[in-house]
């Protein structure tokens, strides 16, 4: 089965509001990486976490390998936050295992 | 500026034609990857390269091959393109375990 379950698949936000994306893992992961695919199609690296939390501006991510999940919080959403967000888990194997993505739409 | 560069950004090919997607990185990373991204499927791993001439199949290698003759370049080759290979292809590199990945901007391939 799928090792990385990402939710929700789509998220609509008004400017200034916030929400969270979540990835659940079926096995213990070594680390997680979060990306945003912007309107030009580029994959932007947001965070890489082996444990704990990291914050960058209005984005904050947490990773709990024991509980097998990671979250990405967006606060005070802006129009430029729109895009598709992917989590990707590092199982310590060959390569990252990607979630199916969350399409975030921020409206005025 | 450390980055992964993919060429071309957009490509249209006819079914049966050969396709060459190129990827370069300037970080001296040993490991490079090719993924394809399709709606609802996330990114799926096609091939990994651990170093020059040290390549390994990923999860969906059928219909693809790769070439890594220099550490900084990793090519994805479709010898006879099929319409179901229409996708967005991403190249990535990493310095190995316990390190993050750097992705290229992607190549959007349309096979008609």
Contacts between the chains, C-beta under 8 A, distances in Angstrom:
chain1	res1	chain2	res2	distance
A	4	B	42	7.6
A	6	B	42	7.6
A	9	B	40	7.9
A	30	B	97	8.0
A	30	B	98	7.3
A	31	B	98	7.1
A	33	B	100	5.6
A	33	B	101	6.3
A	35	B	103	6.9
A	37	B	37	7.9
A	40	B	105	7.1
A	41	B	88	6.4
A	41	B	105	6.5
A	41	B	106	4.7
A	41	B	108	6.6
A	42	B	103	7.7
A	42	B	105	4.2
A	42	B	106	6.5
A	43	B	90	6.0
A	43	B	103	3.9
A	43	B	104	7.8
A	43	B	105	7.6
A	43	B	106	6.8
A	45	B	100	6.3
A	45	B	101	7.3
A	45	B	102	6.6
A	45	B	103	6.9
A	48	B	99	7.9
A	48	B	100	3.6
A	50	B	98	7.0
A	86	B	42	6.3
A	86	B	43	6.9
A	88	B	43	7.3
A	88	B	101	7.6
A	92	B	97	6.8
A	94	B	45	7.5
A	94	B	48	5.5
A	94	B	56	7.0
A	94	B	58	7.4
A	95	B	33	5.6
A	95	B	45	4.9
A	95	B	48	5.6
A	95	B	58	6.7
A	96	B	43	7.8
A	96	B	45	7.9
A	96	B	101	6.1
A	98	B	35	7.6
A	98	B	42	3.7
A	98	B	43	4.2
A	98	B	44	7.5
A	99	B	42	5.5
A	100	B	40	5.8
A	100	B	41	6.4
A	100	B	42	4.5
A	101	B	40	7.9
A	101	B	42	5.8
